[in-house]
Amino acid sequence: MRYLFLINPHSGSGKGLAAWQKVHRYLAGQQVDYQTVVSKYPGHPRELAAACADCRPRGDCLVVIGGDGTLHEALTGLIMSGSRPCPIAYIPAGTGNDFARGYRISTDPLEALRQILNNRRSHPINVGRYRELSTGQTGIFLNNFGIGFDAAIVHATNHSRAKEWLNHHHLGTFAYVSKALHALFTQPAFTVRVADGGKEVVFPRGFLLIASNHPYIGGGICVAPDQRITERQLELVVVEKRGWLSLLGAMLAFACGRITTSSAAHVFRGEQLRYRIQSAQYGQVDGEEPGRRAFDLELACQEYPVWQEPLAK
Ligand SMILES: Nc1ncnc2c1ncn2[C@@H]1O[C@H](COP(=O)(O)OP(=O)(O)OP(=O)(O)O)[C@@H](O)[C@H]1O
């Protein structure tokens, strides 16, 4: 197997570079056939991965070093290129690292590397695919597609001038919690329409919508406890804002990883999901932002090969 390392040195406020330096030192003493490409600007991981998909010889594996956003972009490049699937592997170096939790990859770069080098077979995972029916735009998600409250937090955190500084001083959680409190009071309720069998279920006071491919969001919050990344299905949770007391209870349950037990939450599961929000809302796809707008979404599943042995449970 020949490995192509795709490195985002800026992910996790410099964790990407530190992880690569450790991996590079380790590889120097090993008989491993590898090459490297370095991401130089936002959007570059997608271009590099697409180029790799188009020209790779048989047996190559793309190893992404970065956060969930870098992995999302790289896999988008591989899948959207339409080439024969190139196995992917991952060394987590972001702040949230939710995919690593969902697939069970160590956050220690050398341990994650050993999970790759010791691997002997390809492991199929599920990838969420979305199609925006009003625009025809398509894309993928490995972790989740959120609309409303959580996407408003992602938006505020991504655009916070203090993000780099807080991450650097290990205060990223503080930034997240302060943005969450702000979004709790500013995010309005909105109408959500979910197709359920032959009928449409309407939630006039939707507040938070998360379609998940595995259990975790926001750096380890368990939002879909029954969801498995190896199973060909997705889970959608719709949380309503019925009143302040009910909402505070639901948000507390969300923070504790028990949102699916809240009476304000409604869960839909399936290989395909379809839902609409006609008013403009924030959205987030694996932490990346599609912009504030209305959504008319159709979600489906796709299998993709991972070249990395998951850690034992
Ligand atoms: N050289 C670069 N300089 C700045 N941004 C880059 C560079 N290369 C890639 N990016 C962009 O960085 C963005 C975020 O990366 P990523 O999500 O991996 O890290 P993070 O935001 O620090 O981690 P997390 O998502 O866990 O918070 C992606 O949109 C990616 O395109």
The ligand as an SDF file (V2000), in Angstrom:
LIG
                    3D

 31 33  0  0  0  0  0  0  0  0999 V2000
   -3.5290   26.1740    4.9340 N   0  0  0  0  0  0  0  0  0  0  0  0
   -4.7420   26.4960    5.3770 C   0  0  0  0  0  0  0  0  0  0  0  0
   -4.9440   27.6730    5.9920 N   0  0  0  0  0  0  0  0  0  0  0  0
   -6.1560   27.9960    6.4970 C   0  0  0  0  0  0  0  0  0  0  0  0
   -7.2570   27.2070    6.4060 N   0  0  0  0  0  0  0  0  0  0  0  0
   -7.1050   26.0350    5.7770 C   0  0  0  0  0  0  0  0  0  0  0  0
   -5.8520   25.6220    5.2390 C   0  0  0  0  0  0  0  0  0  0  0  0
   -6.0180   24.3930    4.7000 N   0  0  0  0  0  0  0  0  0  0  0  0
   -7.3140   24.0720    4.8690 C   0  0  0  0  0  0  0  0  0  0  0  0
   -7.9700   25.0510    5.5220 N   0  0  0  0  0  0  0  0  0  0  0  0
   -9.3940   25.0750    5.9420 C   0  0  0  0  0  0  0  0  0  0  0  0
   -9.5120   24.9640    7.3340 O   0  0  0  0  0  0  0  0  0  0  0  0
  -10.8930   24.6840    7.6010 C   0  0  0  0  0  0  0  0  0  0  0  0
  -11.1130   24.0460    8.9490 C   0  0  0  0  0  0  0  0  0  0  0  0
  -10.3380   22.9330    9.1160 O   0  0  0  0  0  0  0  0  0  0  0  0
  -10.6620   21.8130   10.2150 P   0  0  0  0  0  0  0  0  0  0  0  0
  -12.1240   21.6970   10.4980 O   0  0  0  0  0  0  0  0  0  0  0  0
   -9.9810   20.6060    9.7550 O   0  0  0  0  0  0  0  0  0  0  0  0
   -9.9460   22.3510   11.4930 O   0  0  0  0  0  0  0  0  0  0  0  0
  -10.5610   23.0570   12.7590 P   0  0  0  0  0  0  0  0  0  0  0  0
  -11.6760   23.9700   12.3610 O   0  0  0  0  0  0  0  0  0  0  0  0
   -9.4300   23.6600   13.4930 O   0  0  0  0  0  0  0  0  0  0  0  0
  -11.0910   21.7960   13.5640 O   0  0  0  0  0  0  0  0  0  0  0  0
  -12.5490   21.4650   14.0850 P   0  0  0  0  0  0  0  0  0  0  0  0
  -13.4440   21.3510   12.8810 O   0  0  0  0  0  0  0  0  0  0  0  0
  -12.4010   20.1660   14.7890 O   0  0  0  0  0  0  0  0  0  0  0  0
  -12.9040   22.6130   14.9760 O   0  0  0  0  0  0  0  0  0  0  0  0
  -11.3790   23.8950    6.4000 C   0  0  0  0  0  0  0  0  0  0  0  0
  -12.4180   24.6340    5.8090 O   0  0  0  0  0  0  0  0  0  0  0  0
  -10.1590   23.8840    5.4630 C   0  0  0  0  0  0  0  0  0  0  0  0
  -10.4810   24.0420    4.0980 O   0  0  0  0  0  0  0  0  0  0  0  0
  1  2  1  0
  2  3  1  0
  2  7  2  0
  3  4  2  0
  4  5  1  0
  5  6  2  0
  6  7  1  0
  6 10  1  0
  7  8  1  0
  8  9  2  0
  9 10  1  0
 10 11  1  0
 11 12  1  0
 11 30  1  0
 12 13  1  0
 13 14  1  0
 13 28  1  0
 14 15  1  0
 15 16  1  0
 16 17  2  0
 16 18  1  0
 16 19  1  0
 19 20  1  0
 20 21  2  0
 20 22  1  0
 20 23  1  0
 23 24  1  0
 24 25  2  0
 24 26  1  0
 24 27  1  0
 28 29  1  0
 28 30  1  0
 30 31  1  0
M  END
$$$$
